[in-house]
Amino acid sequence: MAKAGGKPAKKPTWVIEKERAKRAAAAETVWLFGLHAVRDALRNPAREKLRLVVTRNAHDRLADAIAASGMEAEIADPRRFDVPLDPGSVHQGAALEVRPLDWGPLQEVCAQGAGAPLVVCLDRVSDPHNVGAILRSAEVFGARAVIAPARHSAPETGALAKTASGALERQPYLRITNLAEALSALQAMGYLVLGLAGEAEAELAPTLEAAGPGRAVALVLGAEGPGLREKTRATCDALVKIPSRGAFGSLNVSNAAAVALYEVTRHAEA
């Protein structure tokens, strides 16, 4: 659209900000580190790989994966490993610059994706080590996706990838705009959305039994401390808890996810 004088109309601020964010996302890169994380990323044809920096020893240990990827590695002195990693990162002499993975839309992954009709949704879980451990458990139990809001949750990072121990390359990790809307979309697909809350009256196992066999399940877990937000709670079909038998009744969020995933798969196979 043009103004009367022939000059193009100025774009609204929100349009400019959206375009800027889209360009920034396209330009975003991540440095993966550690032998396991780098090896799995090198072997992943869906991963856009940009730069590989390794020591001579790491190159020898990754030789097959490097050859399969077609990349040309930069050999670094182990005493001066010049890549932008956080201090203290245990890189094991290997670092790979990549772009974040694009798993596709939620509908496609969760309604038609591989694996059991089971997903894990995270409400403001920002610790990359927790998210990495949850991705690893989700892969072990065959979940279709781990879903988290793009803001206030852990993005793809080297620390997350290292904790996930390769699962980041195989387990869909969907970063969405609005968690409540994503939960509503899952409900429309037939998922039973269960929020885990320590103060809930209902327990997970009996709730699954009442739902019947073959039901698609979405497990929703909140950050340690704050737990689930009110909007998230209100959107869930039910709030459930993992019963505790000891005096200390709280699990780390990644441990709670593993226990809940096991319970859902045990129920599905019963």
Backbone hydrogen bonds, N-H to C=O, Kabsch-Sander energy under -0.5 kcal/mol:
donor,donor_aa,acceptor,acceptor_aa,energy
3,K,7,K,-3.6
6,G,3,K,-2.0
9,A,1,M,-2.0
16,I,12,P,-2.0
17,E,13,T,-2.7
18,K,14,W,-2.0
19,E,15,V,-2.4
20,R,16,I,-2.4
21,A,17,E,-2.5
22,K,18,K,-2.1
23,R,19,E,-2.2
24,A,20,R,-2.4
25,A,21,A,-2.5
26,A,22,K,-2.0
27,A,23,R,-1.6
28,E,24,A,-0.9
30,V,98,V,-3.1
32,L,30,V,-0.7
32,L,96,L,-3.1
34,G,91,H,-1.2
34,G,94,A,-1.8
38,V,34,G,-2.5
39,R,35,L,-2.4
40,D,36,H,-2.3
41,A,37,A,-1.9
42,L,38,V,-2.5
43,R,39,R,-1.6
44,N,41,A,-1.0
47,R,44,N,-1.4
48,E,46,A,-0.5
49,K,47,R,-0.7
50,L,97,E,-3.2
51,R,97,E,-1.2
53,V,95,A,-2.9
54,V,74,E,-2.7
55,T,93,G,-2.3
59,H,55,T,-2.6
60,D,56,R,-1.9
61,R,57,N,-1.7
62,L,58,A,-1.8
63,A,60,D,-0.7
66,I,62,L,-2.8
67,A,63,A,-2.4
68,A,64,D,-2.3
69,S,65,A,-1.7
70,G,66,I,-1.3
71,M,66,I,-0.8
73,A,71,M,-0.6
74,E,52,L,-2.8
75,I,73,A,-0.6
76,A,54,V,-2.8
76,A,74,E,-0.5
80,R,77,D,-1.8
82,D,80,R,-1.5
83,V,81,F,-1.9
85,L,83,V,-2.3
89,S,86,D,-2.0
91,H,89,S,-1.5
94,A,91,H,-1.8
95,A,53,V,-2.3
96,L,32,L,-2.7
97,E,51,R,-3.3
98,V,30,V,-3.0
99,R,48,E,-1.9
103,W,101,L,-0.6
109,V,105,P,-2.1
110,C,106,L,-3.0
111,A,107,Q,-2.0
112,Q,107,Q,-0.5
112,Q,108,E,-1.1
113,G,109,V,-0.9
116,A,142,G,-1.6
118,L,116,A,-2.7
119,V,217,V,-2.0
120,V,145,A,-2.1
121,C,219,L,-3.7
122,L,147,I,-3.0
123,D,221,L,-3.0
124,R,122,L,-0.8
126,S,124,R,-1.0
131,V,127,D,-2.3
132,G,128,P,-2.6
133,A,129,H,-2.1
134,I,130,N,-2.2
135,L,131,V,-2.6
136,R,132,G,-1.9
137,S,133,A,-2.2
138,A,134,I,-3.0
139,E,135,L,-2.1
140,V,136,R,-2.1
141,F,137,S,-2.3
142,G,139,E,-1.2
143,A,138,A,-2.7
144,R,118,L,-3.0
145,A,118,L,-0.7
146,V,172,P,-2.3
147,I,120,V,-3.2
148,A,174,L,-2.6
150,A,176,I,-3.3
154,A,125,V,-1.7
161,A,157,T,-2.5
162,K,158,G,-2.5
163,T,159,A,-2.1
164,A,160,L,-2.4
165,S,161,A,-0.8
165,S,162,K,-0.6
166,G,161,A,-1.0
167,A,164,A,-1.7
169,E,166,G,-1.4
170,R,167,A,-1.2
171,Q,167,A,-3.5
174,L,146,V,-2.5
174,L,172,P,-0.5
175,R,173,Y,-0.5
176,I,148,A,-2.2
176,I,174,L,-0.7
182,A,178,N,-1.8
183,L,179,L,-2.6
184,S,180,A,-2.2
185,A,181,E,-2.2
186,L,182,A,-2.1
187,Q,183,L,-2.3
188,A,184,S,-2.0
189,M,185,A,-1.1
190,G,187,Q,-1.4
191,Y,186,L,-2.5
192,L,216,A,-2.9
193,V,191,Y,-0.7
194,L,192,L,-0.7
194,L,218,A,-2.9
195,G,193,V,-0.5
195,G,238,A,-2.6
196,L,220,V,-3.0
197,A,195,G,-0.6
197,A,240,V,-2.8
200,A,197,A,-1.8
202,A,239,L,-0.5
204,L,241,K,-2.2
207,T,203,E,-1.5
208,L,204,L,-2.2
209,E,205,A,-2.2
210,A,206,P,-2.3
211,A,207,T,-1.4
212,G,208,L,-1.0
212,G,209,E,-0.6
215,R,212,G,-0.9
217,V,117,P,-2.1
218,A,192,L,-2.7
219,L,119,V,-2.6
219,L,217,V,-0.5
220,V,194,L,-2.7
221,L,121,C,-2.8
221,L,219,L,-0.5
223,A,123,D,-1.2
223,A,227,G,-0.8
227,G,223,A,-2.4
233,R,229,R,-2.6
234,A,230,E,-2.6
235,T,231,K,-1.3
236,C,232,T,-1.5
237,D,193,V,-2.0
238,A,193,V,-1.4
240,V,195,G,-2.9
241,K,202,A,-1.5
249,G,247,A,-0.8
256,A,252,N,-2.9
257,A,253,V,-2.1
258,A,254,S,-1.8
259,V,255,N,-2.5
260,A,256,A,-2.6
261,L,257,A,-2.6
262,Y,258,A,-2.2
263,E,259,V,-2.2
264,V,260,A,-2.3
265,T,261,L,-2.4
266,R,262,Y,-2.7
267,H,263,E,-2.2
268,A,264,V,-2.2
269,E,265,T,-1.6
270,A,266,R,-0.8
270,A,267,H,-0.6
